[in-house]
């Protein structure tokens, strides 16, 4: 059961990684199109800045959950390298739980703020994209990343308790 | 307890959590929120926890970071690094230690389209290490040269570290990029001198290669026109004001992708590797930015940076002395911490002091990135050492045994950059 849940979460995070790369390339392509339009037609594409901000925001929050499974979030192993595997797993599990706590807070209070700004009708500066479209990525991305952190925590804590590593195929 | 003491305590707890292997982003975020909860009512903390992550990711100028990451990833997977290596080797490979010199030159050139030290070191390890081993190079010099050469990617524009420093301190990213050119070239020359010194001490560690004919050299140069064009367009465009750093990054990312597609370098494995590197790096950087923003909100609330700046300014020490003390502090920190975390954790606390002492922010940015570079090859926590250890399957002690001439070269460069600020600030002063 736990292994299946873990696999499903990894799959979602991987698709998030793919989406992240596509969104960044789209931001680059839009920027180039704007420069070409500016130099050939005399005027750029209206709202390029707003759209690039939206694309990068989406890319960032699609990528954060992937970082938990790929173990790319930077940590220092200077003092912990000599620990026994189960102690190390316990340490990693607790760290991931703290991460989940932070991400749940971000998602929750981000959601509160998003609701507030949607109520005010806040929009982006040039082409008036509702700010909610930006907030959705933060709230959704943080929530998915919190789930990823919980799965990673569960994996390490199970190893710390003497169980199997549910990620050994990844 | 006074608020700035809570700030100091927060700093100590973050360091302790980082040393206990908690990811840097989470340590900064958790301590930031905890500290804010002590200093402010929970309603304000909730507001900051909702808004600060948004503010950390929203600025348009931040788009420069993922775009340059993508440019570097595509450039690495498109085989540009190998062609650069072969081009430099064609000219200097017949020198004693020629392959090592070529590796330094190729690292500098690849850094010019990559922007990341770790990516430069990992890429050049794949390209240069097998070749140096084939030619009978000692593993000590061949691995050390890649680890050191890789750090050039952090200084030679476009530099992701300089971009992040610019965002944190509201210093012009374009000017910072241009400021990195001369120090980057100086670093290249000094690393080549370190290779020369190593081969003079023990000629057997790096034998000379074959001389390449002039037609062969012409062919090698013709192969790298795309790299030279990409660098020329991106940095030239920023320098002459044709476009902003973010636009330059967009051009670089799309240009590197177009080059990779045109030469049919992508297969499904390379594409998946590109996804893994991009998502892994982008996710890591943005989560650290969010953690740092929360931690900085706590530091500002504690008033620690302002009090620190006014107390040190009141001592009346000459700015150069303060700068030297800061450099020693960063060198020590670089032995146990990675570069990005160092910058994000300390710059908000240190920069008010730099402003109070009227030290040029561009000069300080270049010095900061230089010491961060040194930290990447300084044992025990030099990130590039670990990259080469993993990618090259070499014991860490072998790399460390060869790294000292390069650390000495870096110390000379740092002294020159402190003694002659014009090396950093002259080129930006000419900008449009």
Interface residues (C-beta under 8 A of the other chain):
Chain A: X14 X16 X17 X18 X20 X21 X24 X25 X27 X28 X29 X30 X31 X32 X34 X35 X49 X52 X53 X56 X57 X59 X60 X61 X62 X63 X64 X65 X66 X67 X70 X72 X73 X74 X75 X76 X77 X78 X79 X80 X88 X91 X92 X95 X98 X99 X101 X102 X105 X106 X109 X110 X111 X112 X113 X134 X135 X138 X142 X145
Chain B: X18 X19 X20 X21 X22 X23 X24 X25 X26 X29 X30 X33 X46 X47 X49 X50 X51 X53 X54 X57 X58 X59 X60 X62 X63 X66 X67 X69 X70 X243 X246 X247 X249 X250 X251 X253 X254 X257 X274 X275 X276 X278 X279 X280 X281 X282 X283 X284 X286 X287 X288 X290 X291 X336 X337 X338 X340 X341 X380 X381
